[in-house]
Amino acid sequence: MILIVEDDEDIRRTLTEVLNAEGYATREAANGRLALDLLGRLTADELPKCILLDLMMPVMDGVTFLATLRRDHAAWAKIPVIVNTAKGGVALQMEDWPGALDRLQKPVDIDELYEAVAKYVVRNAG
């Protein structure tokens, strides 16, 4: 399963539809706080195989979510995170987000999305 953490409902739905169409199971959260709450309700076997994370969100942004994810729970710290951001240029450096393994630039290129996700998740495997 891929957890999509994105505050823009249209983008969140589109990512879900595109990934589901390719055979990936997904769950959604509208911000980092809701994503942490969801993770807290899942068993170890239900944890996502990958998180697609927006950076700029209300309530809890992606940077705070990522820091909390990596700090607060050993099992969660191992979940691969792909940052999905509208920030470009110099702001798109991976060292800005310790713990993120990959990044995508908004608007997301679907082929790049599939390529990034395929590194961490097997289709139809959750």
C-alpha positions in Angstrom: 0.0 0.0 0.0 1.1 3.5 -0.8 0.1 6.3 1.6 -0.6 9.6 -0.3 -0.2 12.6 2.0 -1.5 15.6 0.1 -3.7 18.5 1.1 -5.0 19.3 -2.4 -8.0 17.0 -2.8 -7.8 17.1 -6.7 -4.1 16.1 -6.7 -4.7 13.5 -4.0 -7.6 11.9 -5.9 -5.7 12.0 -9.2 -2.6 10.3 -7.6 -4.9 7.7 -6.1 -6.7 7.0 -9.3 -3.5 6.8 -11.4 -1.7 4.5 -8.9 -4.8 2.3 -8.4 -5.1 2.0 -12.2 -1.5 0.6 -12.2 -2.4 -2.0 -9.6 -1.2 -0.2 -6.5 -3.2 -0.2 -3.3 -3.4 3.3 -1.8 -4.6 5.2 1.3 -4.9 8.9 1.7 -4.3 11.6 4.2 -4.9 15.4 3.8 -2.0 16.5 6.0 0.8 15.1 8.1 -1.2 15.0 11.4 -3.9 12.8 9.7 -1.2 10.6 8.2 0.4 10.0 11.6 -3.0 9.2 13.0 -3.6 6.7 10.3 -0.2 5.1 10.8 -1.0 4.8 14.5 -4.1 2.7 13.7 -2.3 0.3 11.4 -0.7 -3.0 12.3 2.9 -3.6 11.3 1.7 -5.8 8.4 -0.6 -2.9 7.2 2.0 -0.2 7.2 2.6 1.4 3.8 5.4 0.2 1.6 6.0 3.8 0.5 4.7 7.3 1.4 4.2 10.0 -1.3 4.5 13.2 0.6 3.6 16.8 -0.2 5.7 19.3 1.6 3.4 22.4 1.9 0.2 21.4 3.8 -1.8 23.0 6.7 -2.0 21.5 10.2 1.3 19.6 9.8 3.6 20.1 6.8 5.6 17.5 5.1 8.9 18.5 6.7 7.5 18.2 10.2 5.8 14.9 9.3 9.0 13.5 7.9 11.0 14.4 11.0 8.3 12.9 13.2 8.1 9.8 11.1 11.8 9.2 11.3 12.1 10.1 15.0 9.1 8.6 16.8 8.7 5.0 15.7 11.3 2.5 14.5 9.0 0.7 12.1 7.8 3.9 10.6 11.3 5.2 10.2 12.0 2.4 7.6 9.1 3.4 5.3 10.5 4.9 2.0 9.3 8.5 1.5 9.0 10.2 -1.9 8.7 13.9 -1.6 6.2 15.5 -4.0 6.6 19.3 -4.2 5.9 22.3 -6.3 9.1 23.9 -5.0 11.7 23.9 -7.8 15.3 24.8 -8.4 17.7 25.0 -5.5 14.8 24.3 -3.1 14.5 20.8 -4.5 17.7 19.4 -3.0 17.3 16.1 -1.2 19.4 17.2 1.8 16.6 19.6 2.6 14.5 16.6 3.7 16.6 14.1 5.6 15.0 10.7 5.3 13.3 11.2 2.0 14.6 8.8 -0.6 13.3 10.4 -3.8 11.5 13.5 -5.0 9.0 14.4 -7.7 8.3 17.8 -9.1 4.7 19.1 -9.4 3.0 18.8 -11.7 3.9 15.2 -11.5 5.0 13.4 -14.6 3.1 10.1 -14.5 6.0 8.1 -15.9 8.3 9.5 -13.3 5.7 8.7 -10.6 5.5 5.1 -11.7 9.3 4.9 -11.9 9.8 6.3 -8.4 7.1 4.1 -6.8 8.2 0.9 -8.5 11.5 1.3 -6.7 9.8 0.6 -3.4 6.4 -1.1 -4.0 5.4 -4.2 -5.9 2.0 -3.9 -7.7 -0.9 -5.7 -6.1 1.3 -6.5 -3.1 -0.1 -3.8 -0.9 
